[in-house]
Amino acid sequence: MVLLVGSEHRKNKRSYPISSATKIGNTMAAIFLLISLNVLVTFFLLLALYLFKSALGIDLFPGSFVDFLQSR
């Protein structure tokens, strides 16, 4: 969490060395978070488009399975 109020109180450099495992772990976590965010945004965008299509009554595949069941 970042608090953007007040002056900077941190030291310029870390007091401990950063290992390569930490760098790899941070990179993997960042990639995972970006991919997760991308999937989440894509899901909600496709959901919004589907709901918009349904509200307008647009049928992309006429003669669907529901029509087949109703004709029997």
C-alpha positions in Angstrom: 0.0 0.0 0.0 1.3 3.4 -0.9 0.7 6.6 1.1 1.4 9.6 -1.0 1.4 12.2 1.8 4.3 13.7 3.6 8.0 13.9 3.0 10.3 11.0 2.1 11.7 9.2 5.2 13.3 6.1 3.6 17.0 5.6 3.0 18.3 5.9 -0.5 19.6 2.3 -0.6 18.5 -0.9 1.0 20.5 -2.1 4.0 20.6 -5.7 2.8 21.6 -7.2 -0.6 18.9 -8.4 -3.0 19.4 -11.9 -4.1 18.7 -13.2 -7.6 15.9 -15.4 -6.2 14.2 -12.3 -4.9 14.5 -10.6 -8.3 13.1 -13.7 -10.0 10.2 -14.0 -7.5 9.3 -10.3 -7.9 9.4 -10.6 -11.7 7.2 -13.8 -11.6 4.7 -12.1 -9.2 4.5 -9.0 -11.4 3.9 -11.1 -14.6 1.3 -13.2 -12.8 -0.5 -10.0 -11.6 -0.4 -8.5 -15.1 -1.8 -11.6 -16.7 -4.5 -11.9 -14.0 -5.5 -8.3 -14.5 -5.6 -8.8 -18.3 -7.9 -11.9 -17.9 -10.2 -10.1 -15.5 -10.6 -7.0 -17.7 -11.1 -9.2 -20.8 -13.8 -11.2 -18.9 -15.7 -8.2 -17.9 -15.4 -6.6 -21.3 -16.8 -9.8 -23.0 -19.5 -10.0 -20.4 -20.5 -6.3 -21.1 -20.5 -7.0 -24.8 -22.7 -10.1 -24.4 -25.2 -8.2 -22.2 -25.3 -5.4 -24.7 -25.9 -7.8 -27.5 -28.6 -9.5 -25.6 -30.3 -6.2 -24.7 -30.4 -5.3 -28.4 -31.9 -8.7 -29.2 -29.1 -9.6 -31.7 -28.9 -13.3 -32.5 -25.5 -14.2 -33.7 -26.3 -17.9 -34.5 -29.8 -18.2 -35.8 -31.3 -21.7 -35.6 -29.6 -22.4 -32.3 -30.2 -25.4 -30.0 -33.0 -23.6 -28.2 -34.9 -23.1 -31.4 -34.3 -26.8 -32.2 -35.8 -27.9 -28.9 -38.8 -25.6 -29.2 -39.6 -27.0 -32.7 -40.0 -30.5 -31.3 
